[in-house]
Amino acid sequence: MTIVLVGFAVLLLMILVFRVPIAFAMGVVGFFGFAVLNGLTWDNFSGFRWVIPLSLSANRIADTVQDYGLSIIPLFILMGNLITRSGLSQELYNASYAFLGHKKGGLAMATVVACGGFSAVCGSSLATAATMSKVAMPPMRKYGYADSLATASIAAGGTLGILIPPSVILIIYGLLTETSIRELFAAGLIPGILGIFLYLGAVKYTVWRNPKTGPAGSVMSWPERIRALIQVRDILGLFIVVMGGIYLGIFTPTEAAGIGAGGAFVIALLRRSLTWTTLFQTLAESARTSATLFAIIIGALIFSDFINRAGLPSMMVAFVQSLDVSPMVVIMMILGIYIVLGMVLESLSMLLLTIPVFFPIVAELGYSLVWFGIVAVVVTEISLITPPVGMNVFVLSSVLKDIRTGTIFKGILPFWAADMVRLALIVGFAQISLWLPNLLY
């Protein structure tokens, strides 16, 4: 137990103080921790022998890069990048604006809905926030929206990218816990839609308190609305084919990712948004992102091997069983830890650190790992807009350089409260997450 605690302390020191990338920090701590646990033997000729940890690391690297199931990650990333390059984010916003823009706070509402639609084919919160900021901020400024509401609607709407399928974080959770990715994708749909409606409520509340923060936009006629809706048929059709095929069991998630990437490529060609230069840039960006995620997964698996070898999960399960409290109290304690960690850690780092420790406890308590995956991702969404780290907020402040970070955090509070309401509903009523996967599978 002492070795594990020292390992966690060193890991946090490397991440928070020395700013070592999470992939290398977890890999290094896992490597040396595993070496210490298995005993270091001394050889007068070669010094310490690292046979066991080296063998573990080599096997993890080889098994990960050769895992057919992991091809889903670069394919979905490529799909999202091609869709972004196609400029469909503008059409999504136009369609949302056509139906909501004439209401008070309507442009902010349109931003939230467009973020939800873009998330359905992107899978990344940071990419969603960065892309939609370029699309949604100019019209909101034109109509005199308060910077706090405008930026908060983009930052909060962007968090939907890690929950509405296809979500890269749900894929990583499924790999770490050996949970069905297909069921996780089904479980994330209704909570994602619920998040959109609660964010719309947060916009309405903000405008109700101060109508000047979100003036109404211009009214569009029904023919204009229909034309705007027709413009998003490509992205809507791609989502229906990819996710419908997964939900109905027509093809596996990996096959769906390939179909999605191919469909996005065809859409980009038909829209004439690709040149040889932009195609190369898109492929290079997808390769860089995929390589980063693969490095993170490998580091997380090495670290997970270390804490499993040390017996931490079994010790935590035994400790929880010794407590005279209900299972729900344990879940609330876990959520409290997540919320605190979310204030100081980046979202993916937080999940990778905690999932190997917490999921055996949740399984032992009899809860569904599919349900817990959605709960964990919702808490991670909250961390993306929680000060002082709030990654979506810092992405926006880097894109919109004339807006201070404090201004964005000022407008975030109603959206943060909406997220807490959604978290309470999902924890209290598990069927919100489990109804669709139970129905389909």
Phi, psi and omega in degrees: 000321180297319180298319180295316180297319177297319179299315178297319180297315179296320180298312179296323178297317180295321184284311189276323185265308184269356176056037175287134178306141187303323182298312182288323180298313181293320179296315181294313180296317179297320180297306183289327177296318178295323179296317180295318181297326183267359177083129179264118178266143185257134176239128185298338182267319186248002180075212179294139177264127183251032188301310186294306179296325178294319178296318178300310183296316180298317180295319179297317180295312182296315182295323183290311184289340180263000183285115181300322182299333181283350177295346177298329184292302180297330181290316178291325176297317177297318178301313180298319180292322178293320178296318178299317181293334182285348179078018182289344178299323179295317179295322177299317180293318180299319180294318178295318180296323182301327183261339186241342190298334184280353179274160172294128186076009186296326180292323176293321177296317178299324178297315180298314181296318179296322176298319178297318178294318180294324178299330184294342178235002182254305177085003181232127179292316183295319178294321178298312181297315182295318182291313184290337178296324180286333182272317191268331184295316182304312179293325179293323176291324180300321182269006173082029177291145174295138180301327182296314180288318183299309182289325180294323179294326178288314182298315181289316178299326179296333181295339180297342183297336181264000180244310180295124184293150003276124184250128180294321181293322175297324177296314180296319177300315180299322179291319182291327185253000183056043178259147181300120178293325178299317179290324177296319178298319178294321182291333184278346187292307183293315175301327177294315178295320177301320178298320179299312181294322178291324176294323175298322176296323178295321177296314180301319180295317180298316181289326177297320179291321181215094184302336182291342182288335184216076179296157178286147176268192182281152180274136179251143180287165181295322175300323178293322178295317180297317179297320178295323180292322180297330182295337182260014182296329181296309183291324178293317179295319179297317180296317181297318181295312185291304185284324177298320178297322178291311184298323183272359178075018180290322174213163182285164176304323179294316177296321179297322179297318177296317178295320180296315179296317178296318178296319178296323178295318178296318179299316180298322178293315181296328179274359178055040180260003181245133166243174177300324181291311181292327176296315178298317180297320179295314179295320180294318179295319178296320179295317179298313180297317180296317180298320178297314181293322178296320177297319179296316180297316179298314178300318180295321180291322177296316178295321179296321176299321180297310184288331175290319178296327179283348178082018182297313180302317180293325177293322178293320178297315179298320179296316180296320179295333179282344180282139179267063180225162180285157178304325181295327177297320178297316178300318180296324176296317178298317179296322177298320178297318180299315182296320178293314179298326180297342179280343185232346183242149172292149192301312182295320177300317181299315180295315182295327179288324192259328186303314179300334180274318190274327188293328174295326178294314181298317179296319180294327179285351177093009179274154178289133177289335174295312178300315181295326177300317179293318178300314181297321180289323177297318177296323177295321175303317180299321181295334181291341179236016180262126176292155005267355186271312178018082189300321179298324179294318181288328174298315179296317181294333177282329178280316180258082191292344181270003179246127182286152178300321180299326178295319180293313180298329179298321181277350186286332191310311179298325179288322176298318178296321177297321178296321179294323176297316179297318178300315180298319180295317182292322178290318183285329182232088186299336183293342175302322178271325192265348184299312183293312178297326177293323180292318185278324190239000000 
